[in-house]
Amino acid sequence: MTTLAAVALAFVRLPYVILSPGPAINTLGTNEEGHPLITVPKDKDHPAGGALSLTAVSVRGGPGRLLNAYDLVAAWVAGDREILPEEVVYPKGSTGEQVKKAGQAEMSHSQEDAVVVAERALGLQVGETVAVGQIPEGSSAAGRLQVGDRILAVGGRPVTTSEQLRQQIQGYADGSAVAVRVLRKGAQRTVTLPVHLKDGRKVVGIGLSVDYTLPVPVTIDPGQVGGPSGGLMFSLGVYDRLTPGDLTGGRRIAGTGTISPGGQVGPIGGIHQKVVGARGAGAEWFLAPAANCPEVTRDVPDGIRVVKVETFAQALAGVQAIAAGRADGLPRCG
């Protein structure tokens, strides 16, 4: 290879990203900056042992970050890394700052949803107000609804949670119409919106804004970690801190997955790298979203077992079974 060619390989930007195993951060301990990851009121706090660790992926490349051919070759040789086209990971045309802000927003939502799920699982009454948060350009809701309208009912049936609203809309046929009753500036009004199919789900052309009233204030500080994939482990960590004893029985358990306010566990990216990172941090068990299980088929490190979960309730039962030494019957990935 000539010197000129070598220089070209080093400086030509390539539209790829490299996913590598990242840290496993115990939600029952401190973040990378040494601050408590979960803080609850002292009179409600039950410090816990063991580990319920969220896992992360280290990402190289992407908007504004140069990768070259040598980076890609090194990643391929390492074996525990994954090379993906940039557009698979980041929206086309996005900047580094936009990516950072989006990750922070997703992390913030995942924390709030995790606390809601944990407190509801403990039987606490979490208040919820559902309103119109966004009306996309060209939406059929434009001119009929306004941002800030509080949604009271759909199709004549009262709405008290965002999950309930979404489920009720799913009962309408594509192309049909649904009556939506809202509260605006102290007055109620009803508008009719067309229902249409988008990405496999029925929608009415609005984004939601949800405000929760939590009976127990909880603060989550994950440090520099971003994105929505810590939701499941946050919810388990909050649940553990608000209940007596060690949920883990002293075991080291890691995992990943988004969490919805209704307790559904959603898929994430970089599952292989997260399992490798978890084992490197000493975890013996890994909770994985059921939708990611088909990807957990290669090079699972020795000494770690991957458990399939679809809901918070399943994940909680899985952790309790592991703690009690009854984990042999848990559903596995791979």
C-alpha positions as CSV (number, residue, x, y, z in Angstrom):
1,M,0.0,0.0,0.0
2,T,1.4,3.4,-0.9
3,T,1.8,6.2,1.6
4,L,-0.9,8.2,-0.2
5,A,-3.4,5.3,0.0
6,A,-2.7,4.8,3.7
7,V,-3.3,8.4,4.4
8,A,-6.6,8.3,2.4
9,L,-7.8,5.3,4.4
10,A,-7.0,7.1,7.6
11,F,-8.8,10.4,6.8
12,V,-11.7,9.4,4.5
13,R,-14.9,9.5,6.6
14,L,-17.0,6.3,6.3
15,P,-20.8,6.3,7.1
16,Y,-20.7,3.5,9.7
17,V,-20.9,3.2,13.5
18,I,-19.3,0.7,15.8
19,L,-21.2,-0.8,18.8
20,S,-19.0,-2.0,21.6
21,P,-19.8,-3.5,25.1
22,G,-20.4,-0.6,27.5
23,P,-20.6,-0.4,31.3
24,A,-23.1,-2.2,33.5
25,I,-24.3,0.3,36.2
26,N,-26.0,-1.0,39.3
27,T,-29.2,0.9,39.8
28,L,-29.0,0.1,43.6
29,G,-25.6,1.8,43.8
30,T,-24.0,5.0,42.4
31,N,-23.6,6.4,38.9
32,E,-20.3,7.0,37.1
33,E,-19.9,10.2,39.0
34,G,-20.3,8.6,42.4
35,H,-23.8,10.0,43.1
36,P,-26.7,7.7,44.2
37,L,-28.4,6.5,41.1
38,I,-31.8,6.2,42.7
39,T,-32.9,8.6,45.6
40,V,-36.1,8.1,47.6
41,P,-37.3,9.7,50.8
42,K,-35.5,8.5,53.9
43,D,-38.6,7.3,55.5
44,K,-39.4,5.1,52.5
45,D,-35.9,3.9,51.7
46,H,-34.8,0.3,52.1
47,P,-31.1,0.1,50.9
48,A,-30.6,-3.1,49.0
49,G,-27.8,-5.5,48.3
50,G,-26.9,-7.4,45.2
51,A,-27.1,-5.7,41.8
52,L,-29.8,-4.8,39.3
53,S,-27.6,-3.3,36.6
54,L,-28.7,-1.4,33.5
55,T,-26.4,-2.0,30.6
56,A,-25.1,0.3,27.9
57,V,-23.5,0.3,24.5
58,S,-20.4,2.4,23.6
59,V,-21.0,3.9,20.2
60,R,-18.2,5.2,17.9
61,G,-19.0,7.1,14.8
62,G,-22.1,8.9,13.8
63,P,-22.9,12.6,13.1
64,G,-19.7,14.7,13.4
65,R,-17.5,11.8,14.5
66,L,-14.9,10.5,12.1
67,L,-14.5,6.7,11.4
68,N,-12.0,5.3,9.0
69,A,-11.2,1.9,7.4
70,Y,-8.7,1.1,10.2
71,D,-11.4,1.6,12.8
72,L,-13.7,-0.8,11.0
73,V,-11.0,-3.5,10.6
74,A,-10.1,-3.3,14.3
75,A,-13.7,-3.6,15.3
76,W,-14.1,-6.7,13.0
77,V,-11.0,-8.3,14.5
78,A,-12.2,-7.7,18.1
79,G,-15.2,-10.0,17.7
80,D,-17.5,-8.5,20.3
81,R,-18.2,-5.3,18.3
82,E,-20.9,-4.7,15.6
83,I,-20.5,-2.5,12.6
84,L,-23.7,-0.9,11.3
85,P,-24.5,1.7,8.6
86,E,-24.9,5.2,10.2
87,E,-28.5,5.6,9.0
88,V,-29.5,2.4,10.9
89,V,-28.6,4.0,14.2
90,Y,-29.1,7.8,13.6
91,P,-31.8,9.7,11.7
92,K,-30.5,10.8,8.3
93,G,-29.2,14.4,8.4
94,S,-29.1,14.6,12.2
95,T,-26.3,16.5,14.0
96,G,-24.3,15.4,17.0
97,E,-26.1,17.9,19.2
98,Q,-29.5,16.7,18.0
99,V,-28.6,13.1,18.8
100,K,-27.4,14.0,22.3
101,K,-30.6,15.9,23.1
102,A,-32.8,13.1,21.7
103,G,-31.0,10.6,23.9
104,Q,-31.4,12.8,27.0
105,A,-35.1,13.2,26.3
106,E,-35.6,9.4,25.9
107,M,-33.7,8.8,29.1
108,S,-35.9,11.3,31.0
109,H,-39.1,9.7,29.7
110,S,-37.8,6.2,30.6
111,Q,-37.1,7.3,34.2
112,E,-40.5,8.8,34.7
113,D,-42.2,5.7,33.2
114,A,-40.1,3.4,35.4
115,V,-41.1,5.2,38.6
116,V,-44.8,5.1,37.6
117,V,-44.5,1.3,36.9
118,A,-42.7,0.5,40.1
119,E,-45.1,2.6,42.3
120,R,-48.2,1.1,40.6
121,A,-46.8,-2.4,41.1
122,L,-46.6,-1.5,44.9
123,G,-50.3,-0.7,44.9
124,L,-49.7,3.1,45.1
125,Q,-52.2,5.4,43.4
126,V,-50.4,7.4,40.6
127,G,-52.4,10.3,39.3
128,E,-52.3,10.8,35.5
129,T,-53.4,13.6,33.3
130,V,-53.5,13.1,29.5
131,A,-53.4,16.1,27.2
132,V,-52.7,16.9,23.5
133,G,-48.9,17.5,23.4
134,Q,-48.4,17.8,19.7
135,I,-50.3,18.2,16.5
136,P,-48.1,17.3,13.5
137,E,-48.2,19.4,10.4
138,G,-51.0,18.1,8.1
139,S,-52.7,16.2,10.8
140,S,-56.5,15.8,10.6
141,A,-56.6,17.0,14.2
142,A,-55.3,20.5,13.2
143,G,-58.0,23.1,13.7
144,R,-60.1,20.7,15.8
145,L,-57.8,20.2,18.8
146,Q,-55.2,22.4,20.4
147,V,-52.0,21.7,22.2
148,G,-52.9,21.6,25.9
149,D,-56.4,20.2,25.5
150,R,-57.0,17.7,28.3
151,I,-58.5,14.5,27.0
152,L,-61.4,13.3,29.0
153,A,-63.1,10.6,26.9
154,V,-62.8,8.6,23.6
155,G,-65.9,7.3,22.0
156,G,-67.9,8.2,25.0
157,R,-65.7,6.1,27.3
158,P,-63.7,8.0,30.0
159,V,-59.9,8.2,29.6
160,T,-57.7,8.3,32.7
161,T,-54.4,7.0,31.4
162,S,-52.4,7.2,28.1
163,E,-52.4,3.4,27.8
164,Q,-56.2,3.3,28.1
165,L,-56.5,6.0,25.4
166,R,-54.3,4.1,23.0
167,Q,-56.1,0.8,23.6
168,Q,-59.5,2.4,23.1
169,I,-58.4,3.8,19.7
170,Q,-57.2,0.4,18.6
171,G,-60.8,-0.8,18.8
172,Y,-61.8,1.4,15.8
173,A,-61.5,0.4,12.2
174,D,-59.1,2.2,9.9
175,G,-61.0,5.0,8.1
176,S,-63.7,5.2,10.8
177,A,-64.3,8.2,13.0
178,V,-64.1,8.6,16.8
179,A,-65.5,11.3,19.1
180,V,-62.9,12.8,21.5
181,R,-64.1,14.9,24.4
182,V,-61.6,17.4,25.8
183,L,-61.4,20.1,28.4
184,R,-60.1,23.5,27.2
185,K,-59.9,26.6,29.3
186,G,-62.5,25.2,31.7
187,A,-65.1,24.2,29.0
188,Q,-65.7,20.8,27.6
189,R,-66.1,20.2,23.9
190,T,-66.3,17.1,21.7
191,V,-64.7,16.8,18.3
192,T,-64.8,14.0,15.7
193,L,-61.4,12.7,14.4
194,P,-60.7,10.1,11.6
195,V,-58.8,7.0,12.6
196,H,-56.1,5.8,10.4
197,L,-53.4,3.1,10.4
198,K,-49.8,4.1,10.9
199,D,-46.9,1.6,11.5
200,G,-49.4,-1.1,12.4
201,R,-51.3,0.9,15.0
202,K,-54.5,3.0,14.9
203,V,-53.9,6.8,15.5
204,V,-55.8,10.0,15.4
205,G,-53.0,12.4,14.4
206,I,-51.9,13.7,17.8
207,G,-49.0,13.3,20.2
208,L,-49.7,13.0,23.9
209,S,-48.4,14.9,26.9
210,V,-48.8,13.0,30.1
211,D,-48.3,14.5,33.6
212,Y,-48.1,12.1,36.6
213,T,-48.7,12.8,40.3
214,L,-46.4,10.5,42.2
215,P,-47.3,9.5,45.8
216,V,-43.6,8.9,46.5
217,P,-41.1,11.3,45.0
218,V,-38.1,9.5,43.3
219,T,-35.1,10.9,41.6
220,I,-33.0,8.9,39.1
221,D,-29.5,10.1,38.1
222,P,-27.8,7.7,35.6
223,G,-24.9,10.1,34.9
224,Q,-23.9,10.3,31.3
225,V,-26.0,7.3,30.0
226,G,-28.7,8.3,27.5
227,G,-31.5,6.6,25.6
228,P,-34.6,4.7,26.7
229,S,-33.2,1.2,27.3
230,G,-32.6,1.5,31.0
231,G,-36.3,1.7,31.7
232,L,-36.8,-1.9,32.9
233,M,-33.9,-1.9,35.3
234,F,-34.8,1.5,36.7
235,S,-38.3,0.2,37.5
236,L,-36.8,-2.9,39.3
237,G,-34.3,-0.7,41.1
238,V,-37.0,1.7,42.3
239,Y,-39.3,-1.2,43.4
240,D,-36.4,-2.8,45.4
241,R,-35.5,0.5,47.1
242,L,-39.2,1.0,48.2
243,T,-39.6,-2.6,49.6
244,P,-37.9,-4.2,52.6
245,G,-35.1,-6.7,52.1
246,D,-33.0,-7.5,49.0
247,L,-35.1,-8.3,45.9
248,T,-32.0,-9.9,44.3
249,G,-31.1,-12.1,47.3
250,G,-27.6,-10.8,46.9
251,R,-27.3,-12.0,43.3
252,R,-25.8,-9.9,40.4
253,I,-28.5,-9.4,37.8
254,A,-28.3,-7.2,34.8
255,G,-30.7,-6.4,31.9
256,T,-32.1,-4.0,29.4
257,G,-35.4,-3.0,27.8
258,T,-37.7,0.0,27.5
259,I,-40.6,0.2,29.8
260,S,-44.1,1.6,29.0
261,P,-46.3,3.2,31.7
262,G,-48.4,0.0,31.4
263,G,-45.4,-2.2,32.2
264,Q,-44.6,-3.6,28.7
265,V,-40.9,-4.3,28.1
266,G,-39.8,-3.2,24.6
267,P,-36.8,-4.1,22.4
268,I,-33.5,-2.2,22.3
269,G,-30.4,-2.1,20.1
270,G,-27.0,-3.7,20.8
271,I,-28.3,-6.7,22.8
272,H,-25.1,-8.7,22.2
273,Q,-22.8,-6.0,23.4
274,K,-24.9,-5.5,26.5
275,V,-24.8,-9.2,27.4
276,V,-21.0,-9.2,27.0
277,G,-20.7,-6.0,29.1
278,A,-22.9,-7.4,31.8
279,R,-20.8,-10.6,32.1
280,G,-17.7,-8.5,32.2
281,A,-19.1,-6.7,35.2
282,G,-19.8,-10.0,37.0
283,A,-23.5,-10.5,36.3
284,E,-24.8,-14.1,36.3
285,W,-28.2,-13.4,35.0
286,F,-29.5,-11.1,32.2
287,L,-33.1,-9.9,31.6
288,A,-33.7,-9.4,27.9
289,P,-36.8,-8.2,26.0
290,A,-38.6,-11.1,24.4
291,A,-38.4,-9.2,21.0
292,N,-34.6,-9.3,21.2
293,C,-34.3,-13.0,21.9
294,P,-33.8,-14.0,18.2
295,E,-30.6,-11.9,18.3
296,V,-29.2,-13.7,21.4
297,T,-28.0,-16.6,19.5
298,R,-24.3,-16.2,19.2
299,D,-21.3,-16.0,21.5
300,V,-23.2,-15.6,24.8
301,P,-20.3,-15.5,27.4
302,D,-19.9,-18.5,29.7
303,G,-21.4,-18.0,33.2
304,I,-24.4,-15.8,32.3
305,R,-27.9,-16.9,31.5
306,V,-30.3,-14.8,29.5
307,V,-34.0,-14.7,30.7
308,K,-36.8,-13.6,28.3
309,V,-39.3,-11.0,29.7
310,E,-42.2,-9.2,28.1
311,T,-43.6,-7.3,31.1
312,F,-42.4,-5.7,34.4
313,A,-44.4,-8.4,36.2
314,Q,-42.5,-11.2,34.4
315,A,-39.2,-9.4,35.2
316,L,-40.1,-9.0,38.8
317,A,-41.1,-12.7,39.1
318,G,-37.9,-13.7,37.4
319,V,-35.7,-11.7,39.8
320,Q,-37.6,-13.2,42.8
321,A,-37.1,-16.7,41.3
322,I,-33.4,-16.1,40.9
323,A,-33.1,-14.8,44.4
324,A,-34.9,-17.9,45.8
325,G,-32.8,-20.4,43.8
326,R,-35.8,-21.4,41.6
327,A,-34.6,-20.0,38.3
328,D,-34.4,-23.3,36.3
329,G,-37.9,-22.9,35.0
330,L,-37.6,-19.3,33.7
331,P,-38.0,-18.8,29.9
332,R,-34.6,-18.3,28.3
333,C,-33.3,-16.6,25.1
334,G,-31.2,-18.4,22.6
